[in-house]
């Protein structure tokens, strides 16, 4: 079980219907994204900091929150620029971001609501700034693509660890999951 980021990106773009028009709308607002990135980081980390578990992760090392805020601003802006037209560079970076979330212990139960904060607050700011609904829609779509990468990283890392530890085949592992889910 090994994810190929560009292929996964293509699937998510198709499933979410992230269109050429969405890309154009985001790219047109790239400068605006830089203007609001610090404010969005404030909302994001204020939200995460209210949770004791996340606060411990965020403050685990000196300067981590400061570094994360800078990373957030880059990540946020990249959603608007697409880096390489939302191609392989974008996909590889999103995959690495997902793996980092897994490595430092930020669980899906934190990632999903935090992404909702980004979508909500950026949408409010877009409305305040007189931006068209198409911008809010496009941003929501690309946030869901990014979220899918983070969520998939948990699945891929967990599955790879179980397969390595047990020596099971991927087919056996998938059957056990399906059987287990049916029993719940």
C-alpha positions, 0 to 999 in steps of 0.5 A: 500500500503505497500512495503515489501523490500525483495520481492521488491528486488527480483522483481528488481533483476529479472527485471534488470537481476542482475545475480550471475555473476554480484554479483561475479564481484562486490564482487571481486571489493569490495576493489577497491570500498573502494579505490574510494568511497571518490572520488565518494562522491566528484563527487556526492556532488559537483554535488548536491551542484551546485543546490540551492535547494539541497545545502540548504538541504545538508547544513541545519544542521552543519556537515550534508555534512560530515555525508552524505559523510561517509554514501555515502562511506558505501552505495557505498561499500555495493553495491559491497559487497551485505552485505548479498548477496543482500538479506533481510538486503540489501533490508531493508537498501535500503528501509530505505535509500529511506524513509530517502530521502523522509523525508529530502525532496530530490526529484526524480528530484535530485536522478535520475541525481545524480545516473547517476553521480555515474554510469558515474564517477565510470565507467570512473574510472573503465576504467582508472583502467583497470577494465573489462566492466562487472564491469561497467555493474554490477555496473550500474545494482545494482545502478538501483536497489538502485534507484528503492528503492528510487523512490518507497519510494516516491510512497509508502509514498505519497500514504499512506498519501493520503489514510490516509488523505482521507480514500479512498480505495487503489482501488479507489486511483489507479483508480483515478490515472489511470483516471488522467493519461489518462486525461493528 
